[in-house]
Amino acid sequence: MMKYLAAVIFLLLIGCGYHFPGKGGSLPGKVKTVYIPLFVNKTKEPQLESLVSNEISVVFGRNSNISQVESLDQAEAVLEGVVSSYASKPIAYDTSDDISEYRATMTIDAVLRQVSDGRLLWQGNVSWKEEYLADDDKAIQEDFEREAIDEISLRISEELLSRMLDDF
């Protein structure tokens, strides 16, 4: 009996258009083709625009309902964005009062516009935080920070797509 009840509930959810967050059918405006130019970096941290733009391209490319195109004239919409903030601050200290852990935080602002008339389809910002260890060797600490930035770029890209698919 429980199996049948579960099956009926599942079918009802599917029938009413329910979907899991981020798994919506399409981008706002039913856009299928999108052009994603290099984001702008308004921070002092170098190369964030490349990292974020590349990660967004990879994440959007995994979605079978979205086709990325290489030029604006091939697209229904353009996704433009700005890396608006990046900060890394100490969050933990050891017994000698030396920094033992940092938290990196990044925010992007993004806009999806219809190419044909410039109409705004979606606008929002996404932030993510990631912790990383401090190290006496500055090269190792920079590697830790770079790994945190890579993780932030991935998470921001996934969250951006999820919000756009859910049209929040």
N, C-alpha and C positions, 0 to 999 in steps of 0.2 A: 504494500500500500504506500509506503514512504517513497519508494522508487517512482511510482506513478505521480505522486504529489510533487516531487522534485521535478519531474519531467514537465508537468503542466505549468509549474511556476517558471521554469526555464523558457518554455515556449511563449508564455505570456510576456516575459521580459523582452524576448527577441521581437515579438509581434508589436510591442508598443514603441519600438525604436530605441530601447535602452541600449547603451553601450558603455563599456568601461572607459574611464577618463583617458583622454589622449588617443582613443581608438576611433574617433569620429570619422565619418566617411570622407570629408573633404575640407579644404580650407574655406574660410569665409568667402561668400560670393560664388561658391562652387568652383573655385579656381582649380584648374588641373595643371597648368604650366606656369612656372615661376622662375624669375630671374633673380639671382642673389649676388649682388655686387659686393665688393670688399667693404666691410664695415669700417666706420671711422673710429679712430682711437683718440679719445680726449683725455687720456691719462698720461702719466709720465713713464709708465711701464712700457718698454718697447715690445713691438711685435704682437701685442694682444689682438689687434685687428685681424691679423693673418690667422692666428690660432682659433679665434672665435668663428670667423668666416668659414674656415675650412671645416671645423667641427659641425657647424650648422649645415653645410653642404652634405656632409657624410650622413648626418641624422635624417635630414629631409630626403636624401637619396634612398634610404631604407624603406620609405613609405611608398607602397605600390600605387597609391592614388595621386601622387605628386610627381610631375616630370620637371626636372630642372633643365632650363635651356641656357645657351651660352650667350645670347644677346637679348636686349630689351625688346627688339622688334618681333621676336618669336614668342614672347611671353604674354599671358593674360594679366599677370600681376608681377610687381617687383617688391621684394622684401629688402628694405633698407634698414640699417641700424647703426648705433653708436655704442661703443664701449664707453660708458659715461663715468664709471668710477672703478678704481682698483686700490685696495689698501691691504697692507700686511702689518698686523700689530701683535705685540707680545700678549699672550694670555696666561702663561704659567711660568713660574720661577722655581729654581731648585733651592736647596738649603743654604747655598752660598749667595743667594739673591741674584743669580745669573738667569737669563732667559732660557727656558727649556722647551717652550712651545710657542708657535705663532698661529694666528688665524688670518688667512687670506680671504678677502671678500671682493667680489666683482659684481657690477650691475651693467646690464645692457638695456638700451631703449630700442624698440623695433617698431616699424610701420610697414604694413602691407597695403599697397595701393594698386588699384586697377590701372593698367597701362593705358587703355583706350581713352579714359576721361579723367584720370588722376583721382578718382573717388577713393576715399579712405575705407578700407575693408576691415582693418584690424590695427590696433595700436596698444602697446603696453610695454612694461619693463619687467625684467627678470633678474633676480639676484641669487647668488649662491655663495656659501662659505665653506671653507675647507681648512682643516688644521694640518700643520706640519711641524716636525721637530726642528729644534735649533741644534747647531753643531759648532764646535770651536773651529773646525775647518770650514772656511767660508765657501769653498767650492762645493763641498758636500751640502751645506745649507742651501746654496743656490739650486742644487739639484733637487732637494726636497721641495723648495718653493716652486720650481718648474713643474714637478709632478703634481703639486696642489693646483697650479694654474691649469694644467692639462685636464685634471678631474673637474675643475670648475667649468671649463669650457664645454666639456661633454655634458655635464648636468644642466647647464644653462640652455644648451641646444635642445636637449630632450624636453626640458620644461617649456621652452618657447614653442616647440611643435605641439606639445600636449595642450597648451593654452589656446593655440590657434585652432586646433582641430575641435576643441570643445567650445570655441568662440567666446572665451571669457575676456 
